[in-house]
Amino acid sequence: NSFRPEFLARLDDIIIFKQLSDSAVRDIFLKNLAELNAGFEPRNIQFEVNDRVAGYLLEKYNKHKGVRDIKRLIEKEVLQPIAMQLLMKSHGKALKVIFDEDFFNGGSPRVVET
């Protein structure tokens, strides 16, 4: 029920899409984060991205690549750091991964047991 990524990439080369507004990109970004957070819920894991960090991450968004770049951005900048932090922490306990000022300044997200 969906198109292969290769086909969509070809469409990007042929069809010129109107760029999304910054507020639309932010809304899509936050919606994707909320869906991702909901997916972690059955595993007793949640994460938090504050507004400043969200703005910082959105600065890395490539407007020319469209909405699909948001998913790549989330995978690289949110999922990978979460995975690295979870690998270092004990399993079986409820965890919260926090993307805060330390992350914004080049550090790792904090993981706390909840």
N, CA, C and O atoms as a DFTB+ gen file, in Angstrom:
456 C
 N C O
     1  1       0.804      -1.205       0.000
     2  2       0.000       0.000       0.000
     3  2       0.844       1.266       0.000
     4  3       0.321       2.369       0.159
     5  1       2.137       1.107      -0.176
     6  2       2.994       2.280      -0.236
     7  2       4.021       2.084      -1.340
     8  3       4.224       0.972      -1.827
     9  1       4.662       3.174      -1.726
    10  2       5.657       3.127      -2.786
    11  2       7.033       2.818      -2.215
    12  3       7.337       3.163      -1.073
    13  1       7.847       2.174      -3.009
    14  2       9.210       1.862      -2.613
    15  2      10.023       3.156      -2.535
    16  3       9.763       4.092      -3.292
    17  1      10.996       3.221      -1.635
    18  2      11.816       4.425      -1.488
    19  2      12.523       4.835      -2.787
    20  3      12.711       6.022      -3.051
    21  1      12.904       3.854      -3.580
    22  2      13.586       4.166      -4.837
    23  2      12.673       4.947      -5.779
    24  3      13.103       5.886      -6.449
    25  1      11.406       4.539      -5.815
    26  2      10.433       5.233      -6.661
    27  2      10.209       6.657      -6.162
    28  3      10.166       7.604      -6.948
    29  1      10.068       6.793      -4.846
    30  2       9.858       8.125      -4.275
    31  2      11.055       9.037      -4.525
    32  3      10.888      10.232      -4.769
    33  1      12.253       8.479      -4.464
    34  2      13.454       9.277      -4.734
    35  2      13.441       9.772      -6.173
    36  3      13.850      10.901      -6.443
    37  1      12.978       8.944      -7.093
    38  2      12.892       9.374      -8.499
    39  2      11.868      10.480      -8.670
    40  3      12.077      11.413      -9.445
    41  1      10.761      10.377      -7.945
    42  2       9.753      11.438      -8.009
    43  2      10.334      12.774      -7.550
    44  3      10.025      13.822      -8.116
    45  1      11.173      12.725      -6.527
    46  2      11.797      13.955      -6.030
    47  2      12.614      14.636      -7.112
    48  3      12.706      15.863      -7.144
    49  1      13.212      13.846      -8.004
    50  2      14.014      14.415      -9.078
    51  2      13.159      14.984     -10.200
    52  3      13.605      15.872     -10.927
    53  1      11.940      14.486     -10.351
    54  2      11.091      14.877     -11.469
    55  2      10.083      15.955     -11.076
    56  3       9.907      16.938     -11.796
    57  1       9.431      15.770      -9.945
    58  2       8.359      16.663      -9.520
    59  2       8.918      17.703      -8.551
    60  3       9.655      17.366      -7.625
    61  1       8.574      18.925      -8.765
    62  2       9.003      20.005      -7.873
    63  2       7.884      20.238      -6.861
    64  3       6.770      20.625      -7.216
    65  1       8.206      19.994      -5.610
    66  2       7.241      20.173      -4.541
    67  2       7.423      21.548      -3.906
    68  3       8.535      22.073      -3.839
    69  1       6.331      22.114      -3.450
    70  2       6.395      23.367      -2.712
    71  2       6.980      23.081      -1.332
    72  3       6.572      22.129      -0.668
    73  1       7.929      23.898      -0.903
    74  2       8.536      23.697       0.411
    75  2       7.516      23.951       1.506
    76  3       6.670      24.839       1.405
    77  1       7.621      23.152       2.547
    78  2       6.740      23.316       3.695
    79  2       7.174      24.510       4.531
    80  3       8.350      24.871       4.558
    81  1       6.222      25.109       5.203
    82  2       6.549      26.198       6.118
    83  2       7.291      25.633       7.319
    84  3       7.205      24.439       7.607
    85  1       8.021      26.497       8.019
    86  2       8.746      26.062       9.213
    87  2       7.804      25.491      10.265
    88  3       8.137      24.517      10.940
    89  1       6.618      26.101      10.404
    90  2       5.674      25.604      11.410
    91  2       5.128      24.236      11.013
    92  3       4.910      23.393      11.883
    93  1       4.904      23.995       9.728
    94  2       4.435      22.682       9.272
    95  2       5.502      21.620       9.513
    96  3       5.188      20.512       9.947
    97  1       6.758      21.953       9.234
    98  2       7.857      21.015       9.465
    99  2       7.956      20.691      10.947
   100  3       8.134      19.531      11.319
   101  1       7.843      21.706      11.795
   102  2       7.911      21.489      13.251
   103  2       6.761      20.600      13.719
   104  3       6.961      19.706      14.542
   105  1       5.547      20.846      13.192
   106  2       4.390      20.026      13.566
   107  2       4.600      18.566      13.161
   108  3       4.299      17.656      13.934
   109  1       5.114      18.343      11.956
   110  2       5.374      16.985      11.476
   111  2       6.445      16.323      12.336
   112  3       6.326      15.153      12.699
   113  1       7.488      17.076      12.657
   114  2       8.575      16.573      13.492
   115  2       8.049      16.143      14.857
   116  3       8.351      15.044      15.323
   117  1       7.262      17.007      15.502
   118  2       6.728      16.707      16.827
   119  2       5.742      15.538      16.785
   120  3       5.697      14.737      17.718
   121  1       4.953      15.433      15.713
   122  2       4.023      14.316      15.554
   123  2       4.800      13.011      15.429
   124  3       4.429      12.008      16.039
   125  1       5.870      13.014      14.647
   126  2       6.702      11.817      14.502
   127  2       7.343      11.424      15.830
   128  3       7.424      10.239      16.153
   129  1       7.797      12.409      16.598
   130  2       8.373      12.117      17.918
   131  2       7.325      11.503      18.842
   132  3       7.615      10.554      19.570
   133  1       6.111      12.042      18.812
   134  2       5.039      11.518      19.667
   135  2       4.699      10.072      19.286
   136  3       4.476       9.234      20.160
   137  1       4.660       9.788      17.993
   138  2       4.379       8.417      17.541
   139  2       5.500       7.469      17.964
   140  3       5.245       6.337      18.376
   141  1       6.720       7.933      17.860
   142  2       7.864       7.127      18.272
   143  2       7.814       6.850      19.771
   144  3       8.049       5.725      20.215
   145  1       7.509       7.874      20.534
   146  2       7.399       7.732      21.988
   147  2       6.305       6.721      22.340
   148  3       6.483       5.905      23.244
   149  1       5.187       6.774      21.638
   150  2       4.098       5.829      21.885
   151  2       4.536       4.396      21.567
   152  3       4.099       3.453      22.226
   153  1       5.394       4.234      20.564
   154  2       5.900       2.914      20.218
   155  2       6.803       2.320      21.288
   156  3       6.891       1.100      21.430
   157  1       7.471       3.186      22.038
   158  2       8.342       2.716      23.124
   159  2       7.569       2.391      24.394
   160  3       8.080       1.691      25.268
   161  1       6.357       2.887      24.504
   162  2       5.569       2.753      25.728
   163  2       5.424       1.303      26.209
   164  3       5.583       1.057      27.404
   165  1       5.129       0.333      25.331
   166  2       5.008      -1.054      25.817
   167  2       6.301      -1.595      26.434
   168  3       6.265      -2.564      27.192
   169  1       7.428      -0.980      26.119
   170  2       8.723      -1.426      26.658
   171  2       9.124      -0.629      27.895
   172  3      10.254      -0.745      28.369
   173  1       8.202       0.181      28.418
   174  2       8.459       1.035      29.579
   175  2       9.606       2.012      29.340
   176  3      10.415       2.280      30.229
   177  1       9.653       2.532      28.128
   178  2      10.674       3.521      27.779
   179  2       9.950       4.743      27.242
   180  3       9.021       4.625      26.444
   181  1      10.373       5.893      27.675
   182  2       9.861       7.134      27.109
   183  2      11.026       8.083      26.918
   184  3      12.072       7.926      27.546
   185  1      10.849       9.061      26.059
   186  2      11.893      10.060      25.892
   187  2      11.268      11.437      25.841
   188  3      10.076      11.603      25.579
   189  1      12.102      12.405      26.096
   190  2      11.643      13.792      26.186
   191  2      12.622      14.669      25.409
   192  3      13.834      14.591      25.611
   193  1      12.092      15.492      24.530
   194  2      12.908      16.433      23.766
   195  2      12.368      17.820      24.083
   196  3      11.220      18.130      23.767
   197  1      13.207      18.669      24.717
   198  2      12.703      20.002      25.050
   199  2      12.672      20.891      23.799
   200  3      13.223      20.526      22.761
   201  1      12.027      22.055      23.905
   202  2      11.831      22.933      22.743
   203  2      13.141      23.402      22.133
   204  3      13.273      23.479      20.911
   205  1      14.101      23.712      22.978
   206  2      15.384      24.201      22.453
   207  2      16.095      23.113      21.646
   208  3      16.659      23.388      20.587
   209  1      16.065      21.889      22.146
   210  2      16.688      20.771      21.432
   211  2      15.915      20.484      20.143
   212  3      16.526      20.197      19.113
   213  1      14.592      20.556      20.185
   214  2      13.798      20.355      18.965
   215  2      14.182      21.385      17.910
   216  3      14.336      21.045      16.737
   217  1      14.336      22.636      18.319
   218  2      14.767      23.678      17.386
   219  2      16.147      23.400      16.826
   220  3      16.392      23.586      15.634
   221  1      17.045      22.956      17.687
   222  2      18.402      22.605      17.272
   223  2      18.379      21.472      16.251
   224  3      19.084      21.530      15.244
   225  1      17.573      20.445      16.506
   226  2      17.478      19.324      15.581
   227  2      16.866      19.751      14.254
   228  3      17.303      19.309      13.191
   229  1      15.851      20.613      14.318
   230  2      15.205      21.054      13.088
   231  2      16.118      21.925      12.230
   232  3      15.901      22.036      11.023
   233  1      17.127      22.539      12.826
   234  2      18.107      23.298      12.034
   235  2      18.888      22.365      11.113
   236  3      19.420      22.800      10.091
   237  1      18.958      21.089      11.470
   238  2      19.676      20.103      10.666
   239  2      18.813      19.541       9.538
   240  3      19.312      18.819       8.675
   241  1      17.539      19.865       9.540
   242  2      16.600      19.388       8.521
   243  2      16.933      20.030       7.181
   244  3      17.135      21.241       7.097
   245  1      16.988      19.215       6.139
   246  2      17.278      19.705       4.792
   247  2      15.959      19.961       4.067
   248  3      15.271      19.015       3.683
   249  1      15.607      21.219       3.878
   250  2      14.334      21.590       3.268
   251  2      14.203      21.073       1.841
   252  3      13.092      20.869       1.353
   253  1      15.319      20.864       1.179
   254  2      15.288      20.418      -0.210
   255  2      14.964      18.933      -0.335
   256  3      14.598      18.469      -1.415
   257  1      15.094      18.190       0.748
   258  2      14.825      16.748       0.704
   259  2      13.403      16.408       1.111
   260  3      12.983      15.260       0.966
   261  1      12.658      17.370       1.613
   262  2      11.261      17.137       1.937
   263  2      11.040      16.451       3.275
   264  3      11.945      16.335       4.101
   265  1       9.807      16.001       3.458
   266  2       9.372      15.434       4.734
   267  2      10.134      14.159       5.080
   268  3      10.376      13.884       6.255
   269  1      10.511      13.383       4.073
   270  2      11.212      12.130       4.376
   271  2      12.522      12.389       5.110
   272  3      13.010      11.512       5.822
   273  1      13.094      13.568       4.949
   274  2      14.326      13.882       5.671
   275  2      14.078      13.993       7.176
   276  3      14.999      13.808       7.972
   277  1      12.841      14.294       7.565
   278  2      12.511      14.358       8.989
   279  2      12.693      12.979       9.622
   280  3      13.240      12.858      10.718
   281  1      12.234      11.948       8.928
   282  2      12.392      10.586       9.459
   283  2      13.866      10.216       9.563
   284  3      14.279       9.588      10.538
   285  1      14.656      10.596       8.576
   286  2      16.098      10.334       8.632
   287  2      16.729      11.090       9.801
   288  3      17.579      10.555      10.513
   289  1      16.306      12.325       9.987
   290  2      16.814      13.156      11.072
   291  2      16.497      12.524      12.426
   292  3      17.366      12.453      13.296
   293  1      15.264      12.069      12.606
   294  2      14.863      11.449      13.862
   295  2      15.653      10.169      14.092
   296  3      16.104       9.904      15.207
   297  1      15.820       9.384      13.049
   298  2      16.576       8.142      13.194
   299  2      18.012       8.419      13.628
   300  3      18.530       7.764      14.532
   301  1      18.640       9.375      12.991
   302  2      20.048       9.665      13.287
   303  2      20.235      10.395      14.613
   304  3      21.117      10.049      15.399
   305  1      19.413      11.393      14.856
   306  2      19.632      12.279      15.994
   307  2      18.870      11.887      17.262
   308  3      19.214      12.349      18.350
   309  1      17.844      11.047      17.140
   310  2      17.061      10.659      18.316
   311  2      17.169       9.156      18.574
   312  3      17.541       8.740      19.671
   313  1      16.845       8.339      17.566
   314  2      16.848       6.892      17.776
   315  2      18.229       6.328      18.070
   316  3      18.382       5.517      18.983
   317  1      19.227       6.741      17.319
   318  2      20.571       6.207      17.552
   319  2      21.096       6.549      18.945
   320  3      21.614       5.663      19.625
   321  1      20.979       7.806      19.395
   322  2      21.411       8.098      20.777
   323  2      20.608       7.333      21.834
   324  3      21.162       6.919      22.852
   325  1      19.304       7.143      21.596
   326  2      18.505       6.357      22.538
   327  2      19.038       4.933      22.591
   328  3      19.224       4.375      23.673
   329  1      19.282       4.350      21.435
   330  2      19.782       2.974      21.390
   331  2      21.110       2.850      22.121
   332  3      21.314       1.899      22.876
   333  1      22.002       3.788      21.908
   334  2      23.305       3.735      22.575
   335  2      23.150       3.838      24.086
   336  3      23.816       3.113      24.826
   337  1      22.291       4.720      24.548
   338  2      22.088       4.887      25.983
   339  2      21.428       3.648      26.593
   340  3      21.784       3.231      27.695
   341  1      20.481       3.069      25.884
   342  2      19.782       1.898      26.414
   343  2      20.701       0.687      26.479
   344  3      20.555      -0.155      27.365
   345  1      21.633       0.593      25.559
   346  2      22.580      -0.518      25.598
   347  2      23.465      -0.451      26.837
   348  3      23.937      -1.479      27.321
   349  1      23.689       0.749      27.347
   350  2      24.557       0.916      28.513
   351  2      23.799       0.820      29.838
   352  3      24.421       0.736      30.898
   353  1      22.484       0.831      29.791
   354  2      21.683       0.811      31.025
   355  2      21.057      -0.553      31.241
   356  3      20.962      -1.369      30.323
   357  1      20.630      -0.782      32.478
   358  2      19.991      -2.056      32.809
   359  2      18.619      -2.141      32.151
   360  3      17.936      -1.135      31.956
   361  1      18.241      -3.362      31.820
   362  2      16.942      -3.587      31.196
   363  2      15.948      -4.053      32.240
   364  3      16.332      -4.449      33.341
   365  1      14.690      -4.007      31.901
   366  2      13.654      -4.487      32.804
   367  2      13.071      -3.399      33.683
   368  3      12.048      -3.612      34.333
   369  1      13.701      -2.244      33.716
   370  2      13.173      -1.139      34.502
   371  2      12.628      -0.083      33.554
   372  3      13.071       0.026      32.411
   373  1      11.671       0.688      34.033
   374  2      11.123       1.767      33.226
   375  2      12.175       2.870      33.107
   376  3      12.749       3.304      34.105
   377  1      12.418       3.311      31.888
   378  2      13.454       4.307      31.643
   379  2      12.890       5.520      30.924
   380  3      11.927       5.421      30.164
   381  1      13.506       6.662      31.179
   382  2      13.172       7.885      30.471
   383  2      14.464       8.455      29.910
   384  3      15.422       8.673      30.651
   385  1      14.496       8.699      28.598
   386  2      15.662       9.268      27.932
   387  2      15.362      10.747      27.714
   388  3      14.357      11.103      27.098
   389  1      16.247      11.606      28.227
   390  2      15.995      13.052      28.202
   391  2      17.018      13.746      27.310
   392  3      18.224      13.678      27.548
   393  1      16.515      14.408      26.290
   394  2      17.344      15.219      25.408
   395  2      17.235      16.659      25.919
   396  3      16.239      17.339      25.673
   397  1      18.268      17.115      26.633
   398  2      18.213      18.432      27.247
   399  2      19.426      19.262      26.839
   400  3      20.038      19.012      25.801
   401  1      19.763      20.237      27.650
   402  2      20.851      21.164      27.318
   403  2      22.190      20.451      27.133
   404  3      22.993      20.867      26.297
   405  1      22.443      19.393      27.890
   406  2      23.691      18.650      27.708
   407  2      23.772      18.074      26.302
   408  3      24.824      18.126      25.664
   409  1      22.669      17.530      25.822
   410  2      22.634      16.990      24.470
   411  2      22.829      18.111      23.461
   412  3      23.560      17.962      22.482
   413  1      22.170      19.227      23.710
   414  2      22.262      20.389      22.823
   415  2      23.713      20.867      22.706
   416  3      24.129      21.362      21.658
   417  1      24.462      20.718      23.771
   418  2      25.858      21.162      23.784
   419  2      26.837      20.064      23.383
   420  3      28.031      20.163      23.665
   421  1      26.338      19.020      22.728
   422  2      27.212      17.980      22.215
   423  2      27.357      16.749      23.073
   424  3      28.130      15.848      22.745
   425  1      26.623      16.696      24.173
   426  2      26.710      15.537      25.046
   427  2      25.727      14.453      24.648
   428  3      25.153      14.491      23.559
   429  1      25.541      13.509      25.516
   430  2      24.606      12.413      25.288
   431  2      23.305      12.686      26.018
   432  3      23.290      13.428      27.000
   433  1      22.206      12.092      25.548
   434  2      20.972      12.228      26.316
   435  2      21.113      11.529      27.655
   436  3      21.849      10.549      27.774
   437  1      20.407      12.032      28.666
   438  2      20.429      11.419      29.987
   439  2      19.372      10.303      30.041
   440  3      18.308      10.406      29.430
   441  1      19.688       9.253      30.774
   442  2      18.732       8.162      30.982
   443  2      18.490       8.053      32.473
   444  3      19.430       7.908      33.255
   445  1      17.225       8.123      32.864
   446  2      16.880       7.986      34.276
   447  2      15.835       6.884      34.417
   448  3      14.990       6.693      33.542
   449  1      15.908       6.162      35.536
   450  2      14.897       5.152      35.828
   451  2      13.682       5.854      36.398
   452  3      13.802       6.754      37.230
   453  1      12.501       5.433      35.939
   454  2      11.254       6.065      36.413
   455  2      10.467       5.110      37.264
   456  3       9.392       5.461      37.752
